[in-house]
Amino acid sequence: MCGIVGIVGSPNAASILLEGLKRLEYRGYDSAGLAIMGPDGQYVVKEKGKIVNLEAALNWDELKGTCGIGHTRWATHGPPNQINAHPHVSGKVALVHNGIIENHAALKIQLTNKGHEFESQTDTEVLAHLIDDFYDGDLVKAVQLALAVVEGAFGIAVTHLDEPDLVIGARRGSPLVVGVGEGVNYLASDVAAMMGHTRQVIYLDDGEMVTLRPEGVQTTTIDNKKITKAIEEITWDLDQIQKGGYEHFMLKEIFEQPQTIRDSFRGRILPESGDVKLGGIELTDWELRNIRRIIILACGTSWHAGLVGEYLLEEYAHIPVEVEYASEFRYRSPIIEPGTLCLVISQSGETIDTLEAMREAKRKGAKVLGITNVVGSTIARESECGVFIHAGPEIGVASTKAFTSQVTILALMAILFGRRTHLSADRGTQMLKELVKLPDLVQKVLDQSDAIKKIAEVYAGHKNCLYLGRGVNFPIALEGALKLKEISYIHAEGYPAAEMKHGPIALIDPDMPVVVIATKDGSYDKIVGNVQEVRARDGKIISIVTEGDTEIAALSDHVITIPETMNFWTPLLSVIPLQLLAYHIAVIRGEDVDQPRNLAKAVTVE
């Protein structure tokens, strides 16, 4: 959530900041602002709502400085309005902040007693005043003193009018990345903000601080110990964060899935031996054979991917698996036994609940393996080993391609672990042959987008929807319901189909559409019965069925087909029509599918 951009050394500072803020819109926000250190003073402008409002308010004749900071805010303390928007100013200090200052109330009382006056309801303004209070001509020192007394999480960028060629960044719990250029340097919460200007970056870790001047950058700890950080190169291209002719990023990313699934397994499968090679898993065969229990930690869509992984790992690796909400894991007393492996799943690699759950698991002695999409992210750096999903930048807030890439990686892991124990080479080879067919099968589902849009037109005006699935497709029912509620704001719930009779069946009526994932598998006859129960109560049925199905098709109001594949590979196909259905319904309702209200791409505060 929120976005930070900073720059020093460019005569086009304001326009580059604005461009960077636009590239961070996908993270979710409700106000935006920037501060420029100009020759005639400090120019600060901020507006409620979209960046287009901020852009309209700018007086470009005043934006002559070479140094500045910008921010997109997602409201925590105080409603989204112009006063609460960042940057916040105290005297000559300007500051933008991601995170939460937990002791801001006590600090505000102390500062008020010293004569400071506050305008906003935010915790961030307190930090700006605290830095101003410590300032005696050295901004670096003032920031370090202030951060020594604040409690909570932060990623900050700070400027001072008396030091107009300096931007300071610091992080504890909220990501920051430095962009290194020639005569100009950058700071941002996300690499996307700097693309097109530099590919050379430095990722800050917790407790670290950076000073940016036109002539270079210097990294230290917050308590002023010098450190040397490696400069890394960004390998993806600018066109990967552009729409490429699609109406929305979400639609583009849905249609990228044949390629992103292929990229997830490319170079990692050994079909001749029925085996898998995942270079980031630094575990010996002996260690793999001695995994006694797996705990999967994740939130949201990644949690649903973990549920699919539970079925895959237990089926093919015969290892007991528990899938935990990361947000709950560290607030109880989780039992970590010898032989426990924790799989930590996060698209951004910065999800604060997942990160803290990972740290708790490490403290208790678990081996930790990260599954993430973002090279250089905190989870990627702090996990003992891990696997990148290679989905490329995902700009739409509602995750699509990252989900299918996560499931693909979990499928590969199930084969890898299984081959170290009981899974035969022949069986592994068969599974991999079916897996490599999936990108083409996904494309066949995508080709039905126009037909799915027509179904969406029928149901876009409904207020509720029920999703049902069995076995490995139960998590897909959860994911389909989540997608619909995330972007269309229609209330939707996912259930195991058999649980319908234990409560939800009371809701079935002609105004309650029911989406049923009813592919051919061992529970097919059971789900036929569930469909009949819905039909008997005049519920409207949208069925996801295997090509050639006639029985459930005859009972359904609408049918979407997916190609036949192995039972445990079907989630990679059955989720696609649910993504498209949610997308088309939201567009028909006139909603902003890429930036749904109240949601953020990376949840970096608890």
C-alpha positions as CSV (number, residue, x, y, z in Angstrom):
1,M,0.0,0.0,0.0
2,C,1.0,3.6,-0.5
3,G,3.8,4.7,-2.8
4,I,7.0,6.7,-2.2
5,V,9.1,8.4,-4.9
6,G,12.2,10.6,-4.4
7,I,14.7,12.2,-6.7
8,V,17.8,14.4,-6.4
9,G,19.9,15.9,-9.2
10,S,17.5,16.3,-12.1
11,P,16.1,19.6,-13.5
12,N,13.0,17.6,-14.5
13,A,12.5,16.4,-10.9
14,A,8.8,17.3,-10.7
15,S,7.8,15.6,-13.9
16,I,9.8,12.5,-13.0
17,L,8.1,12.4,-9.6
18,L,4.7,12.6,-11.2
19,E,5.6,9.9,-13.7
20,G,6.8,7.7,-10.8
21,L,3.6,8.3,-8.8
22,K,1.5,7.2,-11.8
23,R,3.4,4.0,-12.1
24,L,2.7,3.3,-8.4
25,E,-1.1,3.9,-8.8
26,Y,-1.6,0.1,-8.9
27,R,-0.6,-0.2,-5.3
28,G,-3.8,1.4,-4.2
29,Y,-4.2,4.9,-2.8
30,D,-6.8,7.6,-2.1
31,S,-4.7,10.9,-2.2
32,A,-1.4,12.0,-3.6
33,G,1.1,14.8,-3.2
34,L,4.6,16.0,-3.8
35,A,7.2,18.5,-2.4
36,I,9.9,20.2,-4.5
37,M,12.9,22.0,-3.0
38,G,13.1,25.0,-5.3
39,P,15.4,28.0,-5.5
40,D,12.6,30.2,-4.2
41,G,11.4,27.9,-1.4
42,Q,9.6,24.7,-0.8
43,Y,6.7,23.9,-3.1
44,V,4.2,21.5,-1.7
45,V,0.9,20.4,-3.3
46,K,-1.4,17.5,-2.5
47,E,-4.9,16.5,-3.5
48,K,-7.6,14.0,-2.5
49,G,-8.4,11.3,-5.1
50,K,-6.5,10.3,-8.2
51,I,-3.2,11.6,-9.4
52,V,-5.0,13.4,-12.2
53,N,-6.4,15.7,-9.5
54,L,-2.8,16.4,-8.3
55,E,-1.6,17.0,-11.8
56,A,-4.3,19.5,-12.4
57,A,-3.3,21.5,-9.3
58,L,0.4,21.8,-10.2
59,N,1.8,25.2,-11.3
60,W,4.7,24.1,-13.5
61,D,6.2,27.5,-13.4
62,E,7.0,27.0,-9.7
63,L,8.4,23.5,-10.1
64,K,12.1,24.4,-10.8
65,G,13.9,22.4,-8.2
66,T,16.1,19.4,-8.8
67,C,15.2,17.6,-5.6
68,G,11.8,16.4,-4.3
69,I,9.6,13.6,-2.9
70,G,6.2,12.3,-3.8
71,H,3.6,10.0,-2.3
72,T,0.4,8.1,-2.9
73,R,-1.5,7.6,0.4
74,W,-3.8,4.8,1.5
75,A,-5.6,6.2,4.5
76,T,-4.9,4.7,8.0
77,H,-5.0,7.6,10.5
78,G,-7.6,10.1,9.4
79,P,-9.9,10.1,6.4
80,P,-8.6,10.6,2.8
81,N,-8.5,14.3,2.3
82,Q,-6.1,17.1,1.3
83,I,-5.0,17.9,4.8
84,N,-4.1,14.3,5.7
85,A,-2.4,13.6,2.3
86,H,1.4,13.5,2.2
87,P,3.9,15.1,2.1
88,H,3.6,16.5,5.7
89,V,5.6,19.6,6.6
90,S,7.0,21.0,9.8
91,G,9.1,24.2,9.3
92,K,11.5,23.4,6.5
93,V,11.1,19.6,6.8
94,A,9.0,17.7,4.3
95,L,8.3,14.0,4.8
96,V,6.4,11.1,3.1
97,H,5.8,7.9,5.0
98,N,4.5,4.4,4.5
99,G,3.7,2.4,7.7
100,I,2.3,3.3,11.1
101,I,4.0,5.2,14.0
102,E,2.5,3.3,17.0
103,N,3.5,5.8,19.7
104,H,2.5,8.9,17.7
105,A,-0.1,9.9,20.3
106,A,2.4,10.2,23.1
107,L,4.9,11.9,20.9
108,K,2.3,14.4,19.8
109,I,1.6,15.4,23.4
110,Q,5.3,16.0,24.0
111,L,5.7,18.0,20.8
112,T,2.5,20.1,21.5
113,N,3.9,20.9,24.9
114,K,7.0,22.3,23.2
115,G,4.9,24.6,21.0
116,H,4.4,22.4,17.8
117,E,1.0,22.9,16.1
118,F,-0.6,20.1,14.1
119,E,-3.0,20.3,11.2
120,S,-3.7,16.7,10.3
121,Q,-5.0,13.6,12.0
122,T,-2.1,11.5,10.8
123,D,0.7,9.7,12.6
124,T,3.0,10.8,9.9
125,E,2.8,14.5,10.7
126,V,4.1,13.7,14.2
127,L,7.3,12.2,12.7
128,A,7.8,15.3,10.5
129,H,7.6,17.6,13.6
130,L,9.9,15.3,15.5
131,I,12.6,15.5,12.9
132,D,12.1,19.3,12.8
133,D,12.4,19.4,16.5
134,F,15.8,17.6,16.4
135,Y,17.1,19.5,13.5
136,D,20.2,21.7,14.2
137,G,21.7,22.0,10.7
138,D,22.2,18.3,10.1
139,L,19.2,16.4,8.6
140,V,20.9,13.0,8.7
141,K,21.4,13.4,12.4
142,A,17.9,14.7,13.0
143,V,16.3,11.7,11.2
144,Q,18.5,9.3,13.1
145,L,17.5,10.8,16.5
146,A,13.8,10.8,15.6
147,L,13.8,7.2,14.4
148,A,15.5,6.2,17.6
149,V,12.4,7.1,19.6
150,V,9.5,6.1,17.2
151,E,7.9,2.8,17.5
152,G,6.2,1.0,14.6
153,A,6.8,0.4,10.9
154,F,8.0,2.9,8.4
155,G,9.5,3.6,5.0
156,I,10.2,7.3,4.7
157,A,11.7,9.9,2.4
158,V,12.7,13.3,4.0
159,T,13.9,16.6,2.7
160,H,14.9,19.9,4.2
161,L,14.9,23.3,2.5
162,D,18.3,24.2,3.9
163,E,19.8,21.1,2.4
164,P,18.2,21.2,-1.1
165,D,20.4,18.6,-2.7
166,L,19.6,15.8,-0.2
167,V,17.0,13.1,0.1
168,I,17.1,10.7,3.1
169,G,15.4,7.4,3.1
170,A,15.0,4.8,5.9
171,R,13.0,1.7,6.4
172,R,11.7,-0.6,9.2
173,G,9.1,-3.0,7.9
174,S,8.1,-1.1,4.7
175,P,10.1,-1.5,1.5
176,L,12.4,1.0,-0.1
177,V,14.7,0.7,-3.1
178,V,17.4,3.1,-4.3
179,G,17.9,3.9,-8.0
180,V,21.5,4.7,-8.9
181,G,22.1,7.0,-11.9
182,E,24.7,9.4,-13.2
183,G,24.4,12.8,-11.5
184,V,20.8,11.9,-10.5
185,N,19.6,9.3,-7.9
186,Y,16.2,8.0,-7.0
187,L,14.3,6.5,-4.1
188,A,11.0,4.6,-4.3
189,S,8.9,2.0,-2.6
190,D,8.8,0.0,-5.8
191,V,11.2,-0.5,-8.7
192,A,8.3,0.3,-11.1
193,A,8.5,4.0,-10.2
194,M,12.1,4.3,-11.6
195,M,11.8,2.2,-14.7
196,G,12.9,4.1,-17.8
197,H,15.4,6.1,-15.8
198,T,17.7,3.5,-14.2
199,R,18.1,-0.3,-14.0
200,Q,20.7,-0.1,-11.2
201,V,19.1,-0.5,-7.8
202,I,20.0,-1.1,-4.1
203,Y,17.4,-2.8,-1.9
204,L,17.3,-1.5,1.7
205,D,16.8,-3.9,4.5
206,D,15.1,-3.3,7.8
207,G,17.0,-0.9,10.0
208,E,18.9,0.7,7.1
209,M,19.1,4.3,5.9
210,V,20.3,6.0,2.7
211,T,21.4,9.5,1.9
212,L,21.0,10.5,-1.8
213,R,22.8,13.4,-3.3
214,P,23.5,14.1,-7.0
215,E,27.1,12.9,-6.7
216,G,26.1,9.5,-5.1
217,V,24.4,7.5,-2.4
218,Q,25.6,6.3,1.0
219,T,24.0,3.6,3.0
220,T,24.2,3.2,6.8
221,T,22.2,1.6,9.6
222,I,19.7,3.9,11.3
223,D,22.2,4.1,14.2
224,N,24.9,5.4,11.8
225,K,27.0,2.4,11.1
226,K,28.3,2.4,7.5
227,I,27.4,-0.6,5.4
228,T,28.1,-1.6,1.8
229,K,25.2,-2.7,-0.3
230,A,25.3,-4.5,-3.6
231,I,24.0,-2.8,-6.7
232,E,21.6,-5.1,-8.6
233,E,20.3,-4.8,-12.1
234,I,16.6,-4.9,-13.0
235,T,16.0,-7.4,-15.8
236,W,12.4,-6.8,-16.8
237,D,11.3,-4.2,-19.3
238,L,9.1,-1.1,-19.1
239,D,6.5,-2.6,-21.5
240,Q,5.7,-5.2,-18.8
241,I,4.1,-2.4,-16.7
242,Q,2.1,-0.9,-19.6
243,K,-1.3,-2.1,-20.8
244,G,-0.1,-3.2,-24.2
245,G,-3.4,-2.4,-25.9
246,Y,-5.7,-4.0,-23.3
247,E,-8.4,-1.9,-21.6
248,H,-7.1,-2.8,-18.1
249,F,-4.0,-4.3,-16.6
250,M,-6.2,-7.0,-15.0
251,L,-7.4,-8.2,-18.4
252,K,-3.8,-8.1,-19.8
253,E,-2.6,-10.2,-16.9
254,I,-5.4,-12.7,-17.2
255,F,-4.4,-13.2,-20.9
256,E,-0.7,-13.4,-20.1
257,Q,-1.3,-16.6,-18.1
258,P,-0.4,-19.1,-20.9
259,Q,3.0,-17.4,-21.0
260,T,3.5,-16.9,-17.2
261,I,2.6,-20.5,-16.4
262,R,5.1,-21.6,-19.0
263,D,7.7,-19.2,-17.5
264,S,7.1,-20.7,-14.1
265,F,8.1,-24.2,-15.2
266,R,10.6,-23.3,-18.0
267,G,14.0,-24.8,-17.3
268,R,12.8,-26.5,-14.1
269,I,11.4,-29.8,-15.4
270,L,13.3,-33.0,-16.3
271,P,10.6,-35.0,-18.2
272,E,13.0,-37.8,-19.1
273,S,13.5,-38.7,-15.4
274,G,10.1,-37.5,-14.2
275,D,11.8,-35.0,-11.9
276,V,12.0,-31.3,-11.1
277,K,15.0,-29.0,-10.5
278,L,14.3,-25.9,-8.4
279,G,17.6,-24.1,-8.0
280,G,16.5,-21.9,-5.1
281,I,15.6,-24.9,-2.9
282,E,18.9,-25.3,-1.1
283,L,17.9,-28.6,0.5
284,T,19.7,-31.9,0.0
285,D,17.9,-35.1,-1.0
286,W,18.4,-36.3,2.6
287,E,16.7,-33.1,4.0
288,L,13.9,-33.4,1.5
289,R,13.2,-37.0,2.5
290,N,13.1,-36.0,6.1
291,I,10.5,-33.3,5.9
292,R,7.8,-34.5,8.3
293,R,5.4,-31.7,8.1
294,I,4.8,-28.6,5.9
295,I,3.2,-25.4,7.1
296,I,2.1,-22.9,4.4
297,L,1.9,-19.3,5.5
298,A,0.1,-16.8,3.2
299,C,-2.7,-14.2,3.0
300,G,-5.6,-13.6,0.5
301,T,-5.1,-15.1,-3.0
302,S,-1.8,-16.5,-1.9
303,W,-3.6,-18.4,0.9
304,H,-5.9,-19.9,-1.7
305,A,-2.9,-21.0,-3.8
306,G,-1.5,-22.6,-0.6
307,L,-4.8,-24.5,-0.2
308,V,-4.4,-26.0,-3.7
309,G,-0.8,-26.8,-2.7
310,E,-2.0,-28.7,0.3
311,Y,-3.9,-31.1,-2.0
312,L,-0.9,-31.4,-4.3
313,L,1.7,-32.0,-1.7
314,E,-0.3,-34.5,0.3
315,E,-1.4,-36.4,-2.8
316,Y,2.1,-36.6,-4.5
317,A,4.6,-36.1,-1.7
318,H,2.6,-37.8,1.1
319,I,3.6,-35.1,3.6
320,P,1.1,-33.7,6.1
321,V,0.3,-30.0,5.2
322,E,-1.4,-27.2,7.2
323,V,-2.3,-23.9,5.5
324,E,-2.3,-21.0,8.0
325,Y,-3.4,-17.5,7.7
326,A,-0.1,-15.6,8.2
327,S,-2.0,-12.8,10.0
328,E,-3.0,-15.3,12.7
329,F,0.0,-17.5,12.9
330,R,2.3,-15.5,15.2
331,Y,-0.5,-14.4,17.6
332,R,-0.9,-17.9,19.0
333,S,1.7,-20.4,20.1
334,P,2.4,-22.4,16.9
335,I,4.1,-25.7,17.4
336,I,7.2,-26.2,15.3
337,E,8.6,-29.7,15.5
338,P,11.8,-31.1,14.0
339,G,11.4,-31.8,10.3
340,T,9.0,-28.9,9.8
341,L,9.2,-26.9,6.6
342,C,7.4,-23.5,6.2
343,L,6.4,-22.4,2.8
344,V,5.9,-18.7,2.8
345,I,3.9,-17.4,-0.2
346,S,3.6,-13.7,-1.2
347,Q,3.3,-12.1,-4.6
348,S,5.0,-8.9,-3.5
349,G,7.4,-10.5,-1.0
350,E,6.5,-7.5,1.3
351,T,3.2,-8.6,2.8
352,I,3.8,-7.6,6.4
353,D,1.6,-10.3,8.0
354,T,3.4,-13.0,6.0
355,L,6.8,-11.5,6.6
356,E,6.3,-11.5,10.4
357,A,4.9,-15.0,10.4
358,M,8.0,-16.1,8.5
359,R,10.2,-14.5,11.1
360,E,8.2,-16.2,13.9
361,A,8.7,-19.6,12.2
362,K,12.4,-19.0,11.9
363,R,12.7,-18.0,15.5
364,K,11.0,-21.3,16.5
365,G,13.4,-23.3,14.4
366,A,11.5,-24.1,11.2
367,K,13.3,-24.3,7.8
368,V,11.7,-21.5,5.7
369,L,11.3,-21.5,2.0
370,G,9.9,-18.4,0.2
371,I,7.7,-18.4,-2.9
372,T,7.5,-14.9,-4.3
373,N,7.4,-12.9,-7.5
374,V,9.7,-10.0,-6.7
375,V,13.4,-10.3,-6.8
376,G,15.0,-8.2,-4.0
377,S,11.8,-8.3,-1.9
378,T,12.2,-8.7,1.9
379,I,10.8,-12.2,2.0
380,A,13.1,-13.2,-0.9
381,R,16.1,-11.9,1.1
382,E,15.2,-13.1,4.5
383,S,14.0,-16.6,3.7
384,E,16.6,-19.3,3.9
385,C,15.9,-20.5,0.4
386,G,13.2,-20.0,-2.1
387,V,11.7,-20.0,-5.6
388,F,10.7,-17.1,-7.8
389,I,7.4,-17.6,-9.7
390,H,8.6,-15.5,-12.7
391,A,5.1,-14.1,-13.4
392,G,6.5,-10.6,-14.2
393,P,5.2,-7.4,-12.7
394,E,1.5,-7.7,-11.7
395,I,-0.1,-4.3,-11.7
396,G,-3.8,-5.1,-11.2
397,V,-4.5,-5.1,-7.5
398,A,-6.6,-8.3,-7.7
399,S,-4.1,-11.0,-8.3
400,T,-4.6,-13.3,-11.4
401,K,-1.4,-14.4,-13.1
402,A,0.6,-14.6,-9.8
403,F,-2.0,-17.0,-8.5
404,T,-1.6,-19.5,-11.3
405,S,2.2,-19.2,-11.2
406,Q,2.1,-19.9,-7.5
407,V,0.0,-23.0,-8.0
408,T,2.4,-24.1,-10.8
409,I,5.4,-23.8,-8.5
410,L,3.6,-25.8,-5.8
411,A,2.8,-28.5,-8.3
412,L,6.5,-28.6,-9.2
413,M,7.4,-28.9,-5.5
414,A,4.9,-31.7,-5.0
415,I,6.7,-33.7,-7.8
416,L,10.1,-32.7,-6.4
417,F,9.3,-33.9,-2.9
418,G,7.5,-36.9,-4.1
419,R,10.3,-38.1,-6.3
420,R,12.6,-38.2,-3.2
421,T,10.3,-40.6,-1.5
422,H,7.7,-42.8,-3.3
423,L,6.7,-41.1,-6.6
424,S,7.9,-43.2,-9.5
425,A,9.8,-41.8,-12.5
426,D,7.0,-43.0,-14.9
427,R,4.4,-41.3,-12.8
428,G,6.5,-38.1,-12.6
429,T,7.0,-38.1,-16.4
430,Q,3.3,-38.5,-17.0
431,M,2.5,-35.6,-14.7
432,L,5.1,-33.3,-16.3
433,K,3.8,-34.2,-19.8
434,E,0.4,-33.1,-18.7
435,L,1.7,-30.0,-17.0
436,V,3.5,-28.7,-20.1
437,K,0.3,-28.9,-22.1
438,L,-1.5,-26.5,-19.7
439,P,-0.5,-23.2,-21.3
440,D,-2.2,-24.2,-24.5
441,L,-5.2,-25.5,-22.6
442,V,-5.4,-22.2,-20.7
443,Q,-5.5,-20.4,-24.0
444,K,-8.5,-22.5,-25.0
445,V,-10.4,-21.2,-21.9
446,L,-9.3,-17.6,-22.6
447,D,-10.8,-17.9,-26.1
448,Q,-14.2,-18.1,-24.4
449,S,-13.9,-14.6,-23.0
450,D,-16.7,-13.1,-25.2
451,A,-19.1,-15.9,-24.2
452,I,-18.3,-15.4,-20.5
453,K,-18.9,-11.7,-21.0
454,K,-22.5,-12.5,-22.1
455,I,-23.0,-14.5,-18.9
456,A,-21.7,-11.6,-17.0
457,E,-24.3,-9.3,-18.6
458,V,-27.0,-11.5,-17.1
459,Y,-25.7,-11.4,-13.5
460,A,-23.9,-8.0,-13.2
461,G,-26.9,-6.5,-11.4
462,H,-27.1,-9.2,-8.6
463,K,-26.1,-8.4,-5.1
464,N,-24.9,-11.9,-3.9
465,C,-23.3,-15.0,-5.4
466,L,-22.4,-18.4,-4.1
467,Y,-19.4,-20.4,-5.3
468,L,-19.2,-24.2,-4.8
469,G,-16.3,-26.7,-5.4
470,R,-15.1,-30.0,-4.2
471,G,-11.6,-31.4,-3.5
472,V,-8.8,-29.5,-5.2
473,N,-11.3,-27.2,-6.7
474,F,-12.8,-26.0,-3.4
475,P,-10.0,-23.4,-3.1
476,I,-10.9,-22.3,-6.6
477,A,-14.4,-21.6,-5.4
478,L,-12.9,-19.4,-2.6
479,E,-10.7,-17.6,-5.1
480,G,-13.5,-17.0,-7.6
481,A,-15.6,-15.5,-4.8
482,L,-12.8,-13.3,-3.7
483,K,-12.2,-12.0,-7.2
484,L,-15.8,-11.1,-7.6
485,K,-16.1,-9.2,-4.3
486,E,-12.7,-7.5,-4.7
487,I,-13.5,-5.8,-8.0
488,S,-17.2,-5.7,-8.4
489,Y,-18.2,-5.2,-4.7
490,I,-20.8,-8.0,-5.0
491,H,-21.1,-10.1,-1.9
492,A,-19.8,-13.5,-2.7
493,E,-18.9,-16.6,-0.7
494,G,-17.0,-19.8,-1.6
495,Y,-17.9,-23.1,0.1
496,P,-17.1,-26.8,-0.3
497,A,-20.1,-28.1,-2.2
498,A,-21.0,-30.6,0.5
499,E,-21.2,-27.7,3.1
500,M,-24.0,-26.1,1.2
501,K,-26.5,-28.2,3.1
502,H,-25.0,-27.0,6.4
503,G,-26.3,-23.5,6.1
504,P,-25.9,-21.7,2.8
505,I,-28.7,-23.7,1.2
506,A,-31.0,-21.4,3.1
507,L,-30.0,-18.6,0.8
508,I,-30.8,-20.3,-2.5
509,D,-33.5,-18.6,-4.5
510,P,-34.0,-17.2,-8.0
511,D,-31.9,-14.1,-7.0
512,M,-28.9,-16.1,-5.8
513,P,-26.6,-17.2,-8.7
514,V,-24.5,-20.2,-7.9
515,V,-21.2,-20.9,-9.6
516,V,-20.4,-24.6,-9.5
517,I,-17.0,-26.0,-10.4
518,A,-18.1,-29.4,-11.6
519,T,-15.2,-31.0,-13.5
520,K,-14.9,-34.8,-14.1
521,D,-13.2,-36.3,-11.0
522,G,-13.9,-38.8,-8.3
523,S,-16.5,-36.6,-6.7
524,Y,-18.4,-35.9,-9.9
525,D,-21.5,-37.8,-8.9
526,K,-21.7,-36.0,-5.6
527,I,-21.5,-32.6,-7.1
528,V,-24.2,-33.6,-9.6
529,G,-26.4,-34.0,-6.5
530,N,-25.4,-30.6,-5.2
531,V,-26.4,-29.0,-8.5
532,Q,-29.8,-30.8,-8.4
533,E,-30.3,-29.4,-4.9
534,V,-29.7,-25.8,-6.2
535,R,-32.0,-26.4,-9.2
536,A,-34.8,-27.7,-7.0
537,R,-34.8,-24.4,-5.2
538,D,-34.9,-22.3,-8.4
539,G,-31.3,-21.2,-8.0
540,K,-29.5,-19.9,-11.1
541,I,-26.6,-22.2,-12.0
542,I,-23.4,-21.3,-13.8
543,S,-21.3,-24.4,-14.2
544,I,-17.6,-24.9,-15.0
545,V,-17.5,-28.3,-16.6
546,T,-15.1,-30.6,-18.5
547,E,-15.4,-30.5,-22.3
548,G,-18.0,-33.1,-23.4
549,D,-20.0,-33.0,-20.2
550,T,-23.7,-33.3,-20.8
551,E,-25.2,-34.3,-17.4
552,I,-24.4,-31.1,-15.4
553,A,-24.8,-29.0,-18.6
554,A,-28.4,-30.1,-18.8
555,L,-29.0,-29.0,-15.2
556,S,-27.4,-25.6,-15.6
557,D,-28.5,-22.2,-16.8
558,H,-25.1,-21.4,-18.2
559,V,-22.1,-23.6,-18.9
560,I,-18.4,-22.8,-19.4
561,T,-16.1,-25.6,-20.5
562,I,-12.5,-26.3,-19.7
563,P,-10.3,-28.9,-21.5
564,E,-9.7,-32.3,-19.8
565,T,-6.5,-32.7,-17.9
566,M,-5.3,-34.5,-14.8
567,N,-7.6,-34.0,-11.8
568,F,-5.0,-32.2,-9.7
569,W,-4.0,-29.9,-12.6
570,T,-7.6,-28.6,-13.1
571,P,-7.3,-25.6,-10.8
572,L,-5.0,-24.0,-13.3
573,L,-7.9,-24.2,-15.8
574,S,-11.0,-23.8,-13.7
575,V,-9.8,-20.5,-12.1
576,I,-9.5,-18.8,-15.5
577,P,-13.3,-18.5,-16.3
578,L,-13.9,-17.2,-12.7
579,Q,-11.3,-14.5,-13.3
580,L,-12.9,-13.5,-16.5
581,L,-16.4,-13.6,-15.0
582,A,-15.4,-11.3,-12.2
583,Y,-13.6,-9.0,-14.6
584,H,-16.5,-8.6,-17.0
585,I,-19.1,-8.1,-14.3
586,A,-17.0,-5.4,-12.7
587,V,-16.5,-3.6,-16.1
588,I,-20.2,-3.8,-16.8
589,R,-20.9,-2.3,-13.4
590,G,-18.5,0.6,-14.2
591,E,-16.0,-0.2,-11.5
592,D,-12.3,0.5,-11.5
593,V,-11.0,-3.1,-11.8
594,D,-7.3,-2.2,-11.6
595,Q,-7.6,-0.1,-8.5
596,P,-10.6,-1.4,-6.5
597,R,-11.6,0.8,-3.5
598,N,-9.9,0.3,-0.1
599,L,-7.5,-2.3,-1.5
600,A,-3.7,-2.2,-1.8
601,K,-1.4,-4.3,-3.9
602,A,1.1,-4.8,-1.1
603,V,-0.2,-4.8,2.4
604,T,2.7,-3.4,4.4
605,V,0.9,-2.5,7.6
606,E,-1.0,-4.8,10.0
